[in-house]
Amino acid sequence: MGMGTSPVGMGMCQSGPVGMRTFPPGLVYVPRDVGAPSCPRPSSVRCWGWPLVPDPPHQCRTAPPPPPLPAPAPLGGSGGGARAPIGAASGRWRGRALTPVNDSPPVAPRCQRPRWANTGPGAPGRAGCPRPLLAPSGPGPWEGASSGAGGGFWGIFVNRSLALEKIKCFGFDMDYTLAMYKSPDYEELAFALLLEHLVSIGYPHEILAYKYDPTFPTRGLVFDALYGNLLKVDSHGNLLVCAHGFRFLKGAEILHYYPNKFIQRDDMKRFHILNTLFNLTEAHLYACLVDFFTNCSRYVNCDTGYKHGNLFMSFRSMFQDVREAMDSVHLSGCLKEKTLENLEKYVVKDPRVPLLLSRMKEVGKVFLATNSDYNYTDAIMSYLFDFSDGHKAETPQRPWRSYFDLIVVDTRKPLFFAEGTVLRQVNTDTGKLRIGTYTGPLQHCAVYSGGSSDVVCDLLGVKGKDILYMGDHIFGDILKSKKRQGWRTFLVVPELARELQVWTEKSELFEELRSLDLFLAELYQHLDSGSSERPDISSIKRRIQKVTHEMDMCYGKMGSLFRCGSRQTLFANQLMRYADLYAASFINFLYYPFSYLFRAPPVLMAHESTVEHGRLDAGEAGTTLAPWLAQHGHPGQQVAGVCRDSSGEEEDDGEA
C-alpha cells in the first residue's frame, strides 16, 4: 500500500498535534508498482475513521453443505460474510489468503471478520448463522462468471434490516428473475432482431455488419438524445464517463458538450436512463449507430445529428427509431418466438427453483406478477418446471401454477404499482381473456391479467410490508413498489458475480486509490486560513485518473456497474436506496432459514466517524455481552420459529 491506514475502519494517520504543518514522519506515497511502506504507527499516532471507501472483504472458509440447513447460530458465534474469488481461483486481500471454495454449495461457513473490517449498507446478513458467499454449482446465466445460478455467488446483501419471519408473502417477476436468460446469447439474438428492424425501415444495410459486444454496455447508462452520447453518471448527475459511439471523450471534448460536467437528470425528454437488462442491447445499438454515421463519408457530422444532402437525422430521431424497434421486437413477438424455438440455448433451467418455491409456500403465500402475456409465461414456466427430460428435480414434478397462490400477467409495470389496469381472468385453455372485470375471490391456480398492486394485496389478504417482492428492474420492480406501496424489496443483480470477481482479483487497484485519497487529505490536513502554501497535486490527480481507468477496464469498456474509481454510480445509489436486499439470484434464499434476520449495521455520518469506536467481531461481542446474557437469558432461542427475548416479546427488525 502506498499509504498507511489504521486497523480500525479506513483510518487516516497523523503524527503529532493537530495543526502542525510538518508532514507526518514515514507517511510517504509511493506508487503501487514501486512498492509502498506501511504506516510506521509511532506511539503518538492518532487515527480517524474516514468514510472514504466501502467495506474491505471478510475472510472466509466454506465447507460442503450437510443437509438439512442449520438453524441460526447463537449470539457470539462466528459472523460476517466473504468476498472471495469466484470459482476455485485464489486471491488475496491485505496479504490474507482466501481459501478457494469447493464444488458443492456451502451451507455454514466458518468466517472470521477482521477487527478492522468496516460495516455499512450492502453488507451480507450477519444475524444468526453466517451465510455462504461463493461456490460453483449448477447452471450459470451470466457471461464471465463462474457456474451457478447467479454466477456461483451465494450471498444476500443487506441495505435495510429485514426479519424474514415477518414476511407473509413472496412476490416474483418472471423475466430475468424466475427465468434467467443466458448471456450473451440472449442479447445477441435481440441485437440481431433490432438491426433487421432498423434496416426494414430504411437504415443502411451496412449496419448489419455490427455484432453485439458484451464487454461494452453496462446497466445504468444515460443516453443524451441531443448530442448522441452515452453517459455514466453519479446520483447527482455528475459525469463519470462519456462516449460518442465507441470513442470515449476526454477533457475539452467533454466540456464542449457539458461545460459543467453535469446533467439535469430531471430533463426526461433529453436524458434517458437505460436501467434494465433488456436495455443492454439498446445501449450497444446507440453506440453502433453513432459510430457508423460518424465514420461514413456519405454523412456530414453535426453536433446534434447527421446531414445527408437535404436530409437531416437528429440523435433524437435516432433514439425514437431505436425505441420503436425495441417495442416492435418485444410486442410483435418475434423475440419471444425465437426464444421459444430454442429454450435450452436462451433460458437457464435450475432444478432448485421448484424446491425453493415449495419451501416458500410452506411459510407464506407466493405470487407471480409479470409484464409478459400468458402464452409466453406459460411456455417459459412450463420449461422451468419440467424435468422429464432427464434433469434431476429436487421435488416431485407438478404443474407450475400449483407453486403460486396468485398469477398475474400483462401487469404493465410500473403502471401496475399506481392506478393499474382492469383485472380480467385468463382462460388457461385458450390463453384468451374472459370478458368483463373480475370481482370475485381468489381462485386456486387461476391466472389473471392486468390489475394493480392494490388488487394483489386485497386478493391475498396482505398489506405492504408483509410482501417481499423480487425483480431485476430497479425502476419498474423495486423503486415503484417501494415508494408507492411500501413493499419490501429484493433486487436481482446477475452481474454481481462478475463484479465481485474483478473487485477481488484487482483489489490492489482500489487499495492504491484509497491510498491516493488519504494522501491528498493529508496534504491539506495541517493548513488553515492563514496558510499561503498551495500543494501541487497535479501528479497525484493524474495518477488517480490512470488507476481509475485501469480499474474500469477490468470490468469492461464502460467500467463497473456500481462505481467509477472511488465514486459510486447512479445505479449503485438507487440500489442502496430502494432495494432492502440484493443478490446475484433469488435462489440464494435456499441457504437461509425463513426465521433469518437480515441485519444492516448502523452507518456513521461523517462527523460521527471522527470519534474512534472499537470494532468487535461476533465472538468478541458475545464475550462483551456475557454479563447481560447471563442476567437476561439468551435472546436467540427459538420459540415456534420466532426469536424472543426474556420478556417473551417478539424481536423487532428495527423498523417503525
N, C-alpha and C positions, 0 to 999 in steps of 0.2 A: 504494500500500500504506500502511496505517496504521502500520506498524511496520517498521523496517529489519531486514533479515536478512543474514546473512553469505553470501558467494558460495560457501561450502563447506557443502554439505548444507543443513539447516534451522537455521542458526546463530542464536544469541542474542547480541546485542552488549552489552558492558559497558564503560564508560569508567572508568578509574581503578582503584585497587587493590581487591581483593576485601574486602568488609566495609564499605566506605564507604557511608554511609547517604544520601548525596545522590543524587538521581536523575540518571542519565547525561544529559549535555547533548545536546540535539537529538533525544532519544528520547521523542517525544510521540505518543500515539494520537489519530488523527483519523478519524472515520467515513468510509467509502469515498465516500459521497455528498457529502462536504465536500471531499475531496482530502487526501492524506497526504504528508508529506515523506519522502524516503528517509533511511536511516540515514547520518549525516554521516561515519562511518568516520574519526575522527581517528586520529592516529598511535598513541595509547595504547589503542586499541580492542582488546579480546581477545574471541575468539569461541569458543563451544562448539557442537558439533553435537548438538542435542537431538532425540531420536526422537519428534517430536510428530506429524508428518504423513507421508503416503505420498509417493512419488517425484513430483517435477514431471515433466511430459511431456517427451519428447525432440523435437527439431526435425528435421523430415524432409522430403526431397523424393523423390517417387516418379517412376518413369519407366515407359513402356509395356514389356510383357514381351517380350524377344526369346527365343523358344523355341530350343533346349530350356532347362530350368532350369540355372543355372550351379552349379558346384561351390563349396564354401565358400571365402570369400576368405582369403588368408594372414593370419597374425597381424600386426597393425599396420595392417590396412585399417580402413575405417570400420565402426563397430559401433553397437549400440543399436537402438531401435525408434522408433515415432512414436505420439504421441497427437494426433490432428488431428480437425477436424470431419468428421462423416460426410458423404459425398457431395461436392458441389462447394462447400459453404459454407466461407467462410474464417473464421479465428479468430485469437486471439492468446493468448500466454502470456508474461507478463513483458515485454510490448512487442515480442516477436519474432513476425514474421509467419509464418504457416503456409501453405505452398503448397497450394492445392486440388488434389486428385487428379483424374486424367483418367478417361475412360470405360473404360479397359482395366485388368484386374487387374495390378498391378505384380509384378515378379519380384525385382529387385535395386535397391532404393532407395539413394540416397546419403544417409547420415544423419550428422548432426553432433550428438553428445551434449554439451551444455554441461558445462564443467568442474565446475560446482556441482551437477550432477544427482546425486541420491542413488540408491543401488541397494538392492534388497531383494527379498523374495519377491514373486512375481507379475510380475516384470519380463519383457519379451519375451526369447526366447532370444538370447544375444549371441555365442555361439561361432561362428566362421566367418562366412559371408555374412550380412549384416543382412537381416532379413525385412520384408516389407511389412506395414502395419497396416490401411490404409484404401483401399478402391477400390470403386466401384459397378459391379457386373456380375452378370448372372444373376438368377434369381428370388429374392425376399426374403420370408421367412415371418413376420417379426415386425412388428407394428403400430408405427408411429412411427419405424422405422429405414429407412435408405436401402436400395436394391436390393442384391441379392447374397445368397447363402446365408450365413446368419448376419448379415444386415443389411449386407453390404458391408464387414465388418470382417475383416481377413485375418491378424492377428497371433495367435501362440500364446504364452501367458504361462506362466512357469515358477515353480513353488513349490519343487521339488526337482530337482536335476540329473538328466538322463536322456540316455544315449547311445543314439540311435535305432538305431544299427547293432547294438546288443546285443539288440534286441527280435526274438524269433523267431516271435512270434505276435501278431496283431492281432484283438482281440475287439470285437464291436459289440452294443449294444442296438438295438432297432428303433424303437419309438415315441419321437418327439422326438429321435432321434439319426440313424439312417439315414433314417427317414421323418419329415420335419419338417412339422408341421401348421400351417396358416395361421392366424395370429392377427389379429383377434379372431373370425373366422368360426367356427373350431372350438369355441372357448369359448362362443360364443353358442348354438351347437347343443346342446352338453352342458348348458348352463344351462337352456334351454327344456325339455329332457327331464327334468331334475331337478324343475323346478316341476310339470310334469304328473304325475310320480310322486307328489309330496307331496300334490297335490290328490286323487289317486286313493285315498289312504289316509286322507283326512278333513281335510286342511288347507283353510282358506278359499279360495274361488275368487279372491278379491281379489289374492292374491299373484301371479297370472298377469300382473298389470299391470307387475311389475318386469322390467326389461331388464338384461342384462349390461353393466356399465360397465368397460371395460378399464383405465381410469385409477385405479380404486380398489384392487384387490388387488395384492399382490406375493408372491413366494415367501418362505418362512421365517417367516411369521406363526405365532403361537401362539393357539389358541382355548382360553379358560378355560371349561370345562364347568360350573363352579359359578356364575359371575356372567355368563356370556354375552358376555364381552369379547374382542375381537381385540387381541392384544398384539404389539408389536415389541420384541424384547429383544436384549441383547448376549450374549456367550458365557457370562457368569457368571449370567445370569438377571435382570440389572438392566433395569428398564423404560425403553424409549426412546419408545414411542408407545402410547397406549391408546385404543381406540374402542369405544363401545357402540352397535351399529348403525352409522349413518353420523355419529354425533355423537362428536367427539373430546373426551375428558375432560382436565381440567386440574387442577393444584393439589390443592385439598381433595377434589375428586371422586375423584382417583386414590388419595389417602391413605385415603379411606373403604374402598376395596376392598383396597388393598395398602399397609398402614401403613409398610412399609419400602421401597416402590417396588422390590420384589424378588419373584421367584417361584422356587420349587424345581422345576426342570425334571425332576427325577427322579420327581416325582409324575405318572406317566403316565396315571393314571385321571382326573386333573383337567385337565392341560395337554397339548394335542395339537398337535404341530408339523406345519404344512402346507408341506412342503418341495418337492413335485413340481409340475410344470406342470399336471397334472390337478387339483391342489388349488386352482388359481386360481378356478375356478367354485365350488368348495366354500366357499372363504373369502368370496366375494361373497354367496353364498346365506345364510350365517350372518348377515351384516350386514343383508341384506334382511329376513329373518325377525324379527330383533330390532327392526329399525326398524318393521315392520308392527305387531307385537304391542304395542310400546311406545306407538304413536300411535293404536291402535284403541280407541275408547271402550268397547267391549264387554269389555275385559280390564283387570284390576287389576294394576298393576305391583308386583312384589315383588323383593327383592334377588336371589333365586335362580330366578326364573321369573315366570309369569303365572297369575292366577286368574280363572276364569270360572264363576260360580255355585259349585257343589260340586266343580268340576274344577280341578285344578292341573297346569300343564305346566311342568316344570323345564327349565332350559337343558341339563341332562344328557340328558333325554329328547329334546329338540330335536336335540342332537348325534347321538344314536343314530339318529333318523329320517333325518337327512341322510346319515349314513354308510351306512345301509341303502339309501337311494335311490341313492347313488353305486355301491354294489355291484350293485344291480339294473340300473342303466343300462349298466354295463360288462359284467356277467356274462350278462345276458339277451340281449345282442347288439343292442339297439335303437340304441345309439350307433354300433356298427360298421356296422349295416345302412344307417343314414342317411349315414355317411361313404362307404361303397362306392357308394351311389347317385349321388354327385357328387364323385368323387375330384379332379377338376380344381379344385373350389371349396375343398376342405379339405386337400389334400396338395400339397406342393411337389415338382415334378419338376425335377431338376437333371441335365443330361447329363454333368456331371463326376463323378458318383458312380461309374459303371462304370469310368471312366478311373482314378480313384484306387484302387479295389479291385483292378483288374487289376495296377496297379503294386505294390501291397502284396503281392499273391500272388506276384509275381516274386521278392521278397526274403524272404518268410516265409509262414507259414500264416495263414489268415483264418477266423474262425468267427463265427456269429450265435447269441446267446442272448437270447431274448425271452420275456416272460410271455404274449404273445398266442398263441392257438391256431393250428393250421396253416392252416386255411382262410382266416382273416383275414390271416395273414402272407403266404400265397401271393398273395392278391389285391393287397395293398399292394406287395409286392416286384415282382410282375409289372408293375404300373403304373409303378414307378420305373425299371424296366429296359427298358420297351417304348417304342421311339422310332419306331414305324411310323406314328405319327400326324402326322409332319411335323417333329417336334423333331429337331435335328441331334445325334446322339450322337458322342462323341469316340472310341469304339471300336466295332468290328463287333458287331452285336447277337447275343446268345446267351442261353440260359436263365439266369435269375437264380441258380439253385442252383449253376451252374458257377463262380461267383465265390467260393464258400466251400468250405473243406475240411471244415467241420462245421457243421451247422444243428441247433439245439436250441430247441424251442418248449415252451410250458407249463412254464417253468422255476420259477415261483413264487418269484422273488427277493423277499426276501433269504434265504428258506429254502434256495435253491439254493447259497448260499455256506457253508452249515452241513452238516447231515446230508443235505439234498436229498430227492428222492423216487425212486420206481422209474423206471429208464431203460427206455423202450419205443420200439419203432420205429414210424414212421408210414407207412401205406400212402398214398403220394402220389397215387394214382389216385382213392381214395375219401375221403381225409382221416381215416380211422378208424385207431385204434391196433391194432397187432398184439398178440396175446395173449402174455403172459409177459415176463420181464425180459430185455433184450438183453445178451448177454455176449460177443458176437463182436468182431472187429476193426472198425476204421473203414472204412466203405464209401463210395466216391465218390458224391457227390450225394445221399446218403441223408439222411433227416430223422428226428430223434429227439425224443422227448417226455420231459420231466422230467429225472431225473438230478441231478448236482451238479457243482460246480466241480472236485472231485477227479476225477470221471469225465472231464471235458473234458481235464484235464491228462494223464490216462492215455491217452485215445484219440489225442491229438495228439502225445504224447511230449514234453511240455514241462513246466517247473516254474514256480513262482510268478513270479519276476522276469523270466522270458522273455516274459511276456504283458503287453501294453498293452491295457487294457480301456477302452472308450469308452461313456459313458452320460450321461443327463441327471439321474438320481435320485441326489442327494447321499448318501442313506442306502442305498437298495437296490442301487445300482450301484457307488458309489465307496467309501463308508465300509466296507461289509461285505467287499468284495473286497480292500481294502487291509488291514484288521485281521485277517481270518480266513485269507487266502491269500497275502498279500504281493504281490499283482499290482500292476504299475504302472498308474496311473490317469489318465484324461483326462476332464474334466467338460465337457459341452456346456452352454453358458450363452447361449441365443439372445438374452436381454435385454441382453447385454453391449454390443451396438451402440448401443442407445438410451442405456444408462448412460454410455457414453463420449462420446456426442454431447452430453449435458447437462453432463457433467464438463468438457468443453472449452469449451462456449459460456458456461457460468456459472462459469468458473474464478475470477473476481474475488470470488465469494461465499466460496469456500474460502480464498482469499488473506486476506480480512478475518477469517475465523475463526482462521486461523493467527496473524494479527497480534494479535488479541484474546488468544489463549492466551499468546503471548510477552509481551504487555503485563502480563497477570496475573502471570506468572512473575517479571517484572522488579520488580513492586511489592513482592514478598516477598524478592527476592534479597539485600537488604542488611540484613535483620532477623535478629536472633538471640534467644536465650532471655532476654536482658536488655532486649529492646525492649518498650516499652509502647504503641507505635503499633499501630493496627488500621486498615489501609487500608479505605476504603469502596469496595467492589467491586460494589454493588448495580446501579448503572447499567451496568457492563460485563456483568454476568450477564444483565441484561435485553436488552442488545444481542446477546449470544451467542444467546439464545433466539430473538430476532427473525430473525437471519441464518440460524440453523439451520432455522427454519420456512420461510423464503423459499427456501432451498436445497432442502428436502424437496419443496416444492410444484412445483419444476421437474421432478421425476421422476414425480410422481403423488400421489394423495391420501394414500397410505401411505409416500411417500418412496422413497428408493433401496433397491435390493435389498441393497446392500453396506454402507450406513452411515446414520447419523443425525447430521448435522453432522460433528464430528471423531471420533465414536465408531463403531466397526465393529459390524455386526450379527452375530447367531448364524450366519446363513448364510455371511457372509464368513469368519468364523473357521473353520467346518467346511470351506469350500472350500480355505483356505490349509493346513489341517491334513491333509486326506486326498487332495486332488487334486494329483498331481505336475504335471500340465499342465492348462490350461483355455483355452477359446476359444469364440467365438460359434458355430463349426461345425467338425466334423471335416474338412470339405472343405479347411480351411486347410493341411492336410498336403501338398496339391498343391504348395505353394510352398516346401517344404523338401526337401532331398535326404535319402535314407534313411541317409546317413552322418552326419547332423547331430547335433551335441552341444548339447542344451538345457542351458544352464549357469545355475544360480541363484547370484547373487553372495552372498558372505558377509554375514551380518547382524550388526551390532554390538549388544551388550547395552547397557543404559542407562549402566552405569558405564564401558564401553569407549568410548562415544561422547563422553565428556568430553575425550578426547585428540584433537587435530586431526590428521587424516590427509589427506594430499594425494590428490586425486581425479584420475585420469587418464582421458582418452578413449582410444579404440583406437589412434589414431595416436601419441599420447604414450607409450602402453605399449610400442609397437613400438620407439620411439626409446630408451626406458629399458632395454629388454631387448636392445638391439642387441649389446653385447659378449657376452652369454650365448649369443645366437643364432649369432653368428659362431663361437663355440667348439664348440657342441653341434650345429649344424645346425638347419634349420627343422623344428619339430615338427609342422607342419601338412601335410607332404607326404603324399599319399595313396598307399598301397601296397595294391592289390587291395581298395580300399574301406575300409581300416582305417587310422586315424590312428596313426602310430608315431613314437616319439622316436628319438634317435640310437642307442639300445641295441637297437632292434628290438622292444621290448615294447609291448603294447597299452596305449593310454592309458586310464586308469581314469576313470569318470564321477563319482568322489568318494564312491561308496557302499562300505560294508564288504563 
